[in-house]
Amino acid sequence: MKKIFTQEEVQPSEAVLELIRQVAYTYRPLRLEGGVVIPYCLN
């Protein structure tokens, strides 16, 4: 069996975490009738 080596614990930098926070706060899906979803970001 082939072993895959990865880090035990991934620790993203603070800059990456801040980017994820910004996207999470501004991203919104717009749900329309018929199940259509339109993603958009608030600025």
TORBA-261600 format. One record per residue: residue in three letters; x, y, z of N, C-alpha, C in turn. Coordinates in pm, whole numbers, padded with zeros to 5 digits, always signed. Layout:
ALAXYZXYZXYZ ...
***
This chain:
MET+00084-00118+00000+00000+00000+00000+00088+00124+00000 LYS+00056+00220-00082+00135+00342-00093+00097+00439+00019 LYS+00199+00494+00085+00174+00589+00192+00183+00731+00138 ILE+00093+00816+00183+00094+00956+00144+00131+01037+00268 PHE+00236+01118+00257+00281+01197+00370+00225+01338+00361 THR+00154+01377+00464+00101+01513+00474+00132+01568+00612 GLN+00117+01697+00628+00138+01756+00759+00029+01707+00853 GLU+00066+01686+00978-00031+01641+01077-00140+01747+01097 GLU-00100+01872+01104-00195+01979+01128-00164+02094+01034 VAL-00260+02131+00954-00242+02240+00859-00274+02370+00930 GLN-00183+02467+00921-00204+02596+00985-00187+02706+00881 PRO-00300+02752+00823-00291+02859+00723-00243+02989+00786 SER-00183+03073+00706-00135+03202+00756-00252+03293+00789 GLU-00225+03395+00866-00330+03491+00904-00385+03563+00781 ALA-00302+03586+00681-00348+03651+00558-00451+03564+00486 VAL-00428+03434+00481-00522+03342+00417-00652+03337+00497 LEU-00642+03334+00628-00762+03333+00712-00844+03461+00693 GLU-00777+03575+00682-00847+03702+00661-00918+03703+00526 LEU-00855+03649+00424-00918+03640+00292-01043+03552+00298 ILE-01034+03439+00366-01149+03350+00381-01261+03421+00455 ARG-01228+03498+00558-01330+03572+00633-01399+03675+00545 GLN-01322+03747+00465-01380+03849+00378-01477+03787+00277 VAL-01438+03676+00218-01525+03609+00121-01650+03557+00191 ALA-01633+03499+00310-01747+03443+00383-01847+03552+00421 TYR-01799+03671+00454-01889+03779+00494-01959+03843+00375 THR-01899+03839+00257-01956+03910+00143-02026+03820+00042 TYR-01999+03690+00043-02060+03599-00054-02203+03567-00013 ARG-02293+03578-00107-02433+03545-00083-02490+03475-00206 PRO-02560+03365-00186-02630+03303-00299-02770+03361-00311 LEU-02812+03391-00430-02947+03440-00458-03027+03322-00512 ARG-03128+03279-00436-03207+03163-00475-03336+03210-00544 LEU-03353+03165-00667-03471+03201-00746-03565+03082-00755 GLU-03683+03108-00808-03779+03000-00828-03723+02898-00926 GLY-03759+02775-00908-03712+02670-00996-03576+02615-00956 GLY-03526+02655-00839-03398+02603-00790-03276+02668-00849 VAL-03292+02780-00918-03178+02850-00977-03105+02928-00867 VAL-02975+02910-00859-02893+02979-00759-02791+03067-00830 ILE-02789+03195-00795-02693+03289-00854-02602+03340-00743 PRO-02473+03306-00746-02382+03357-00644-02341+03501-00674 TYR-02327+03583-00569-02279+03719-00586-02208+03764-00460 CYS-02128+03867-00472-02054+03922-00357-02097+04065-00332 LEU-02108+04100-00206-02137+04237-00165-02005+04311-00150 ASN-01999+04434-00189-01876+04513-00173-01894+04619-00069 
***
